[in-house]
């Protein structure tokens, strides 16, 4: 009898302490939490694109063009490092705490970035902002696992994918609008508004998450893997510095006589050694950041490979299409963002509907394979883009890419989450985001080098081109060059619409001093040299970009083959005992 009573008491105690993390929360509360999370996710994904339109003005105001690379890399570095660490910490301490901390850091860092008075403090605040962004990014997809069963997660994963797509266009548009000094509520905007816009949305997200998000955790004892965290941080930091803007960041060392090859070899060597150290640390850790046992799961293992390939192909499809619009069609930063609307609309619709389909069918492999196949088709179409291609052809290719990507994003995340207990979702989901981020970073760096090399071959000796010679002779025009090396990168920069306008204005001023007959002749000769230069740069850029799209096509095709042949088929499950957390 006593044993029976004890069993009854134990059962009642378990029911009280282990509330179902997915069922006792009202639908209204779940929706409010997801709106808050999606708004925070919108800020993070927006921030990655909104800053692009303001970079030139920022370094101009701070008179520090040499620090341009650090402005971008500092944010990317801290964000990449924060993602896996935040994912594991959320498993230990609960998603709510981490989300609140992430939103708070991101909001405060946005305020400080907008108030920065020198380039050093600005870079530091951007790095702090990256930490907050990484925490939010790691938990935005994971919090869905605390609120919904795998079968229900599809539609919400799809909606977050749609938010991500929307920010891809909203970023350049807002960035260009604020930077170009418009009047809003009687106030004149500038580049600082790109950061201040985050503050009211961040505060609202903070309050909603604080009030409505349930605090669910899974580990009673917290054993932090400090050694693994140190190795992981060192590995990711040196890897990013070794592939992204290395020449600019380590310019002083390279100028002192150390070759770029040596610098990259040292950085990548340290990264490789740190990876070995990280693996040994994870094997012995009681609570590893990324449990190596995850890789025994074929769905996880192949999903990580697919995520890396997908990340690289995605960045090529968006980043370089924006540059294509500026170089070939002469679009401004704002117009080039608007020209991405076919992609954004298609991806938003596809991501949302794809999530609903996955929820209804309860399966993900076929949907993932079809999405990757469609993406591969779009990349093949982009290899056909030339300097003479009409915009409607690019728009069709972009729309097809959006349809494919919209199907891929929610299915990959859901496939990974479906394999693990809810107590492991943070580490598992953040791992997939990490591999996507690394794929994007490495892929962009490699493709950027290939693009630059191709342009250099297509142009030949840039410094001896007649138009460049004329620019270097003119005091007004030479200031636009900013003391930069006259190479393929500079040629591409000079072909951007905003720079073209500055050059034309400086040329007109320099010709005003000439008498009328000479001015007309000189103007005609300069215009002819400029037209020849711009046409040659445009063709060289478009031809080189074809090589980049061929690489993206190959990556997408490889991802499709892996998903079709190696990724196990699976069915999304409903509530399991392992999905019951401890609500504090």
BALO-271497 format. One record per residue (C-alpha): x, y, z; residue in three letters. Coordinates in steps of 0.05 Angstrom, whole numbers, padded with zeros to 5 digits, always signed. Example, Ala and Ser with C-alpha at 12.3 -4.5 7.8 and 13.67 -1.06 7.14 Angstrom:
residues 2
+00246-00090+00156ALA/+00273-00021+00143SER/
//
This chain:
residues 584
+00000+00000+00000UNK/+00055+00048+00019UNK/+00090+00034-00047UNK/+00025+00049-00084UNK/+00015+00115-00047UNK/+00087+00134-00061UNK/+00077+00119-00135UNK/+00014+00161-00137UNK/+00049+00218-00101UNK/+00109+00212-00148UNK/+00063+00213-00209UNK/+00026+00274-00184UNK/+00092+00308-00169UNK/+00118+00293-00238UNK/+00055+00320-00270UNK/+00062+00383-00230UNK/+00136+00394-00243UNK/+00137+00370-00315UNK/+00083+00409-00351UNK/+00077+00396-00425UNK/+00117+00452-00457UNK/+00073+00449-00518UNK/+00001+00441-00495UNK/-00013+00483-00433UNK/+00003+00549-00467UNK/-00056+00583-00500UNK/-00056+00595-00575UNK/-00063+00670-00563UNK/+00000+00670-00519UNK/+00038+00630-00571UNK/+00019+00678-00626UNK/+00041+00739-00585UNK/+00108+00706-00569UNK/+00119+00689-00642UNK/+00103+00760-00664UNK/+00154+00786-00615UNK/+00206+00735-00638UNK/+00193+00750-00711UNK/+00200+00825-00699UNK/+00267+00812-00665UNK/+00287+00766-00722UNK/+00267+00820-00772UNK/+00313+00870-00737UNK/+00372+00822-00740UNK/+00363+00802-00813UNK/+00348+00875-00831UNK/+00412+00898-00799UNK/+00454+00854-00844UNK/+00429+00891-00906UNK/+00409+00961-00882UNK/+00481+00978-00864UNK/+00505+00966-00935UNK/+00473+01030-00961UNK/+00504+01071-00905UNK/+00575+01044-00903UNK/+00604+01096-00950UNK/+00574+01154-00912UNK/+00595+01125-00844UNK/+00669+01119-00862UNK/+00666+01187-00897UNK/+00639+01221-00834UNK/+00692+01187-00791UNK/+00745+01199-00844UNK/+00768+01127-00838UNK/+00762+01091-00904UNK/+00815+01041-00882UNK/+00767+01016-00827UNK/+00711+00998-00876UNK/+00727+00923-00873UNK/+00726+00922-00797UNK/+00656+00953-00795UNK/+00629+00892-00833UNK/+00675+00838-00805UNK/+00668+00856-00731UNK/+00592+00846-00734UNK/+00597+00781-00774UNK/+00652+00753-00729UNK/+00616+00763-00662UNK/+00549+00741-00691UNK/+00578+00676-00719UNK/+00613+00659-00653UNK/+00552+00676-00611UNK/+00504+00631-00649UNK/+00528+00562-00625UNK/+00544+00586-00555UNK/+00475+00618-00547UNK/+00441+00556-00574UNK/+00473+00512-00521UNK/+00462+00562-00465UNK/+00388+00566-00483UNK/+00383+00490-00472UNK/+00414+00500-00403UNK/+00380+00563-00378UNK/+00318+00569-00422UNK/+00302+00604-00486UNK/+00266+00662-00452UNK/+00327+00686-00414UNK/+00372+00682-00474UNK/+00322+00718-00520UNK/+00313+00774-00469UNK/+00388+00782-00462UNK/+00397+00780-00538UNK/+00344+00832-00552UNK/+00370+00877-00496UNK/+00442+00874-00521UNK/+00421+00886-00593UNK/+00377+00945-00575UNK/+00428+00979-00530UNK/+00484+00967-00581UNK/+00440+00997-00636UNK/+00431+01060-00593UNK/+00506+01064-00580UNK/+00523+01052-00653UNK/+00478+01110-00673UNK/+00511+01155-00621UNK/+00584+01135-00637UNK/+00631+01194-00646UNK/+00692+01158-00674UNK/+00705+01097-00717UNK/+00737+01056-00660UNK/+00677+01061-00614UNK/+00630+01049-00673UNK/+00666+00983-00691UNK/+00663+00961-00618UNK/+00589+00976-00614UNK/+00578+00938-00680UNK/+00614+00879-00650UNK/+00569+00883-00589UNK/+00509+00887-00635UNK/+00533+00823-00669UNK/+00532+00786-00602UNK/+00459+00806-00591UNK/+00442+00787-00663UNK/+00475+00719-00655UNK/+00435+00704-00592UNK/+00369+00724-00626UNK/+00386+00686-00689UNK/+00403+00623-00651UNK/+00338+00623-00612UNK/+00287+00651-00662UNK/+00280+00583-00696UNK/+00290+00544-00631UNK/+00235+00578-00591UNK/+00186+00547-00641UNK/+00206+00479-00612UNK/+00184+00501-00543UNK/+00116+00524-00566UNK/+00096+00473-00620UNK/+00104+00400-00638UNK/+00147+00384-00699UNK/+00084+00372-00739UNK/+00061+00443-00722UNK/+00128+00478-00730UNK/+00127+00480-00806UNK/+00081+00540-00814UNK/+00119+00581-00764UNK/+00187+00563-00793UNK/+00158+00585-00860UNK/+00134+00652-00832UNK/+00203+00667-00804UNK/+00232+00650-00872UNK/+00183+00700-00902UNK/+00206+00753-00852UNK/+00278+00738-00872UNK/+00261+00748-00945UNK/+00224+00813-00932UNK/+00283+00843-00895UNK/+00328+00828-00955UNK/+00293+00883-00994UNK/+00271+00928-00936UNK/+00343+00935-00913UNK/+00372+00969-00976UNK/+00309+01011-00984UNK/+00308+01037-00912UNK/+00384+01044-00911UNK/+00383+01087-00974UNK/+00324+01128-00950UNK/+00354+01145-00882UNK/+00424+01158-00909UNK/+00399+01205-00964UNK/+00374+01256-00913UNK/+00298+01256-00916UNK/+00251+01292-00868UNK/+00212+01248-00819UNK/+00167+01280-00766UNK/+00204+01346-00777UNK/+00272+01313-00766UNK/+00326+01303-00819UNK/+00350+01232-00825UNK/+00422+01208-00833UNK/+00460+01142-00829UNK/+00450+01140-00753UNK/+00376+01128-00763UNK/+00393+01059-00791UNK/+00410+01039-00720UNK/+00359+01081-00682UNK/+00301+01048-00720UNK/+00318+00984-00681UNK/+00304+01016-00613UNK/+00227+01021-00611UNK/+00218+00953-00643UNK/+00270+00923-00596UNK/+00236+00952-00535UNK/+00169+00925-00557UNK/+00198+00856-00570UNK/+00233+00857-00502UNK/+00168+00872-00466UNK/+00126+00820-00503UNK/+00178+00765-00493UNK/+00186+00784-00419UNK/+00111+00781-00407UNK/+00086+00725-00451UNK/+00143+00678-00467UNK/+00142+00616-00421UNK/+00207+00600-00384UNK/+00221+00528-00401UNK/+00287+00494-00386UNK/+00312+00423-00390UNK/+00375+00418-00349UNK/+00374+00424-00273UNK/+00449+00424-00267UNK/+00488+00473-00310UNK/+00558+00450-00330UNK/+00586+00501-00378UNK/+00638+00476-00428UNK/+00688+00533-00421UNK/+00745+00497-00457UNK/+00701+00479-00516UNK/+00675+00551-00519UNK/+00747+00578-00520UNK/+00768+00531-00576UNK/+00704+00544-00616UNK/+00712+00620-00609UNK/+00785+00617-00632UNK/+00768+00570-00689UNK/+00711+00612-00717UNK/+00747+00678-00707UNK/+00811+00658-00743UNK/+00771+00624-00798UNK/+00730+00686-00812UNK/+00791+00732-00809UNK/+00827+00684-00855UNK/+00775+00687-00910UNK/+00737+00753-00903UNK/+00771+00820-00918UNK/+00839+00791-00896UNK/+00879+00837-00941UNK/+00845+00900-00914UNK/+00843+00880-00840UNK/+00916+00860-00837UNK/+00940+00915-00885UNK/+00993+00942-00837UNK/+01024+00873-00829UNK/+01023+00860-00904UNK/+01052+00929-00918UNK/+01109+00912-00871UNK/+01131+00856-00917UNK/+01090+00795-00895UNK/+01054+00766-00955UNK/+00978+00757-00955UNK/+00989+00682-00966UNK/+01029+00676-00902UNK/+00977+00715-00862UNK/+00921+00671-00888UNK/+00961+00607-00877UNK/+00975+00625-00804UNK/+00902+00644-00791UNK/+00874+00581-00824UNK/+00927+00539-00790UNK/+00906+00565-00722UNK/+00834+00552-00741UNK/+00850+00480-00760UNK/+00888+00468-00695UNK/+00831+00499-00655UNK/+00782+00452-00690UNK/+00823+00392-00667UNK/+00824+00421-00597UNK/+00749+00433-00599UNK/+00736+00361-00620UNK/+00778+00334-00562UNK/+00744+00382-00514UNK/+00674+00361-00536UNK/+00691+00288-00528UNK/+00706+00298-00455UNK/+00657+00353-00438UNK/+00598+00334-00392UNK/+00553+00383-00429UNK/+00585+00396-00497UNK/+00566+00457-00539UNK/+00557+00414-00601UNK/+00553+00341-00580UNK/+00594+00299-00629UNK/+00540+00245-00623UNK/+00496+00291-00664UNK/+00538+00274-00725UNK/+00521+00200-00718UNK/+00451+00219-00738UNK/+00450+00216-00814UNK/+00395+00269-00819UNK/+00435+00318-00778UNK/+00501+00301-00813UNK/+00475+00311-00884UNK/+00431+00370-00864UNK/+00494+00407-00840UNK/+00527+00395-00907UNK/+00465+00418-00944UNK/+00461+00480-00900UNK/+00532+00499-00916UNK/+00522+00490-00991UNK/+00455+00526-00987UNK/+00486+00585-00949UNK/+00539+00595-01002UNK/+00490+00590-01060UNK/+00440+00636-01026UNK/+00491+00692-01016UNK/+00513+00688-01088UNK/+00441+00693-01112UNK/+00425+00755-01071UNK/+00490+00793-01058UNK/+00515+00790-01129UNK/+00448+00801-01162UNK/+00445+00868-01125UNK/+00514+00886-01153UNK/+00492+00861-01222UNK/+00433+00910-01221UNK/+00479+00967-01203UNK/+00534+00950-01252UNK/+00493+00929-01312UNK/+00428+00967-01305UNK/+00458+01027-01270UNK/+00409+01021-01212UNK/+00418+01060-01148UNK/+00424+01024-01081UNK/+00349+01036-01070UNK/+00328+01016-01140UNK/+00371+00953-01138UNK/+00334+00933-01075UNK/+00267+00944-01109UNK/+00290+00901-01167UNK/+00295+00842-01119UNK/+00220+00844-01106UNK/+00206+00783-01151UNK/+00253+00742-01108UNK/+00224+00768-01042UNK/+00151+00759-01062UNK/+00164+00689-01088UNK/+00205+00669-01028UNK/+00155+00698-00978UNK/+00096+00662-01010UNK/+00135+00597-01020UNK/+00163+00597-00949UNK/+00094+00609-00918UNK/+00057+00558-00961UNK/+00114+00508-00956UNK/+00109+00510-00881UNK/+00034+00497-00884UNK/+00044+00439-00933UNK/+00096+00408-00887UNK/+00049+00414-00828UNK/-00007+00380-00866UNK/+00034+00323-00896UNK/+00080+00312-00837UNK/+00139+00299-00884UNK/+00198+00341-00907UNK/+00247+00304-00953UNK/+00209+00309-01019UNK/+00194+00382-01006UNK/+00267+00396-00991UNK/+00292+00360-01053UNK/+00242+00396-01098UNK/+00261+00463-01067UNK/+00335+00451-01078UNK/+00321+00427-01149UNK/+00282+00490-01165UNK/+00339+00532-01134UNK/+00389+00495-01178UNK/+00347+00511-01240UNK/+00346+00585-01222UNK/+00422+00585-01213UNK/+00430+00554-01282UNK/+00386+00610-01310UNK/+00431+00661-01276UNK/+00492+00633-01312UNK/+00458+00658-01375UNK/+00457+00731-01351UNK/+00501+00777-01393UNK/+00512+00852-01398UNK/+00458+00853-01452UNK/+00406+00812-01414UNK/+00338+00845-01404UNK/+00312+00854-01334UNK/+00251+00810-01345UNK/+00298+00749-01353UNK/+00332+00764-01288UNK/+00264+00775-01254UNK/+00241+00706-01276UNK/+00305+00674-01251UNK/+00298+00710-01184UNK/+00226+00689-01176UNK/+00245+00616-01188UNK/+00302+00623-01138UNK/+00253+00651-01087UNK/+00206+00593-01097UNK/+00262+00543-01086UNK/+00293+00578-01025UNK/+00225+00587-00993UNK/+00215+00512-00994UNK/+00285+00497-00968UNK/+00291+00542-00907UNK/+00234+00515-00863UNK/+00244+00442-00884UNK/+00319+00438-00866UNK/+00308+00468-00797UNK/+00248+00424-00783UNK/+00285+00361-00807UNK/+00340+00375-00757UNK/+00294+00391-00699UNK/+00253+00329-00712UNK/+00313+00285-00696UNK/+00326+00308-00625UNK/+00295+00316-00557UNK/+00269+00384-00540UNK/+00325+00391-00489UNK/+00374+00388-00547UNK/+00339+00435-00595UNK/+00382+00496-00579UNK/+00448+00461-00595UNK/+00419+00425-00656UNK/+00384+00486-00687UNK/+00441+00534-00674UNK/+00488+00484-00707UNK/+00448+00487-00771UNK/+00449+00563-00769UNK/+00524+00561-00757UNK/+00537+00517-00817UNK/+00493+00562-00860UNK/+00531+00624-00836UNK/+00598+00592-00848UNK/+00576+00570-00917UNK/+00555+00642-00932UNK/+00620+00672-00905UNK/+00668+00625-00939UNK/+00627+00621-01003UNK/+00622+00697-01008UNK/+00697+00705-00996UNK/+00716+00653-01048UNK/+00666+00677-01100UNK/+00687+00749-01087UNK/+00759+00731-01102UNK/+00738+00694-01166UNK/+00696+00754-01187UNK/+00752+00803-01176UNK/+00802+00759-01212UNK/+00755+00752-01271UNK/+00744+00827-01275UNK/+00819+00839-01272UNK/+00830+00791-01330UNK/+00774+00823-01370UNK/+00800+00894-01360UNK/+00875+00883-01365UNK/+00917+00940-01338UNK/+00867+00988-01306UNK/+00918+01042-01290UNK/+00935+01052-01364UNK/+00863+01059-01388UNK/+00852+01130-01418UNK/+00795+01147-01371UNK/+00834+01128-01308UNK/+00893+01169-01334UNK/+00848+01229-01342UNK/+00820+01220-01271UNK/+00889+01217-01239UNK/+00909+01282-01274UNK/+00849+01321-01248UNK/+00856+01345-01175UNK/+00781+01342-01164UNK/+00772+01273-01193UNK/+00834+01243-01161UNK/+00803+01259-01092UNK/+00747+01209-01109UNK/+00799+01155-01117UNK/+00817+01167-01044UNK/+00888+01142-01053UNK/+00864+01072-01069UNK/+00903+01025-01113UNK/+00880+01030-01185UNK/+00858+00958-01196UNK/+00796+00917-01215UNK/+00761+00931-01148UNK/+00768+01005-01158UNK/+00743+00999-01230UNK/+00680+00964-01206UNK/+00669+01017-01152UNK/+00676+01073-01203UNK/+00621+01040-01245UNK/+00570+01048-01189UNK/+00517+01101-01204UNK/+00531+01144-01143UNK/+00606+01147-01157UNK/+00592+01161-01231UNK/+00553+01223-01212UNK/+00609+01248-01168UNK/+00660+01237-01223UNK/+00617+01273-01275UNK/+00609+01333-01228UNK/+00684+01335-01215UNK/+00700+01331-01290UNK/+00652+01387-01306UNK/+00684+01431-01253UNK/+00754+01416-01279UNK/+00732+01434-01351UNK/+00700+01501-01331UNK/+00768+01535-01332UNK/+00779+01519-01405UNK/+00758+01566-01461UNK/+00696+01545-01500UNK/+00727+01510-01561UNK/+00775+01470-01518UNK/+00721+01454-01467UNK/+00675+01424-01519UNK/+00731+01381-01549UNK/+00757+01359-01481UNK/+00686+01343-01457UNK/+00673+01301-01518UNK/+00739+01263-01511UNK/+00728+01252-01437UNK/+00657+01227-01448UNK/+00681+01179-01501UNK/+00736+01152-01455UNK/+00686+01146-01398UNK/+00635+01109-01440UNK/+00688+01060-01464UNK/+00713+01050-01393UNK/+00643+01038-01364UNK/+00623+00991-01421UNK/+00686+00950-01412UNK/+00677+00946-01336UNK/+00604+00926-01344UNK/+00621+00870-01393UNK/+00680+00845-01352UNK/+00637+00845-01289UNK/+00579+00807-01322UNK/+00626+00757-01355UNK/+00662+00744-01289UNK/+00596+00739-01251UNK/+00577+00681-01296UNK/+00633+00641-01265UNK/+00605+00657-01196UNK/+00536+00633-01216UNK/+00566+00569-01245UNK/+00596+00555-01177UNK/+00529+00570-01144UNK/+00497+00523-01193UNK/+00547+00468-01175UNK/+00535+00479-01100UNK/+00460+00477-01108UNK/+00464+00414-01151UNK/+00509+00380-01100UNK/+00460+00398-01044UNK/+00402+00370-01086UNK/+00438+00304-01099UNK/+00457+00296-01025UNK/+00385+00310-01003UNK/+00357+00262-01055UNK/+00405+00204-01044UNK/+00434+00208-00974UNK/+00384+00245-00931UNK/+00338+00194-00897UNK/+00263+00203-00907UNK/+00227+00218-00843UNK/+00160+00236-00814UNK/+00148+00294-00767UNK/+00126+00268-00699UNK/+00075+00295-00650UNK/+00085+00306-00575UNK/+00134+00258-00542UNK/+00154+00249-00470UNK/+00222+00280-00486UNK/+00185+00343-00507UNK/+00163+00357-00436UNK/+00205+00410-00404UNK/+00210+00439-00334UNK/+00174+00505-00329UNK/+00204+00552-00278UNK/
//
